[in-house]
Amino acid sequence: QVHLVESGGGLVQAGGSLRLTCTASGRTLSLYAMGWFRQAPGKEREFVATINWSSGSTYDRSFVEGRFTISRDSAKNTVYLQMNSLKPEDTAVYYCAARSQSGIGYYVNQNEYNYWGQGTQVTVSS
């Protein structure tokens, strides 16, 4: 089992920045990829970004537009989501996810991850 705990959410004005943190514990040697998803009120959960745990290679959604950066610190079993130039439409609960099975390519679907954090609220005011 892998346990994920997110932090770093909060209220920020449009144009501001936040850095989300997700720390994994438990069977962290089994980690293969980690990702961030978000869910806005009344909308479905959507993929934001993912990172391959060993190589550090990343992939993100087009709406990120270079504003968000996913990164990881393997020694701390932690993944980050640096969010800059935030917009009101970025308001959502942000979830960290982890995948323990190996595979090919990047993982953008919820069902490709087998561990989830509890979520952290990000609110961007206009």
Buried (B, 14 or more C-beta within 10 A) or exposed (E): EBEBBBEBBEEBEEEBEBEBBBBBEBEBEBBBBBBBBBBBEEEEBBBBBBBBBEEEEBBBBEEBEEBBBBBBEEEEBBBBBBBEEBBEEBBBBBBBBBBBEEEEEBBBEBEBBBBBBEBBEBBBEE
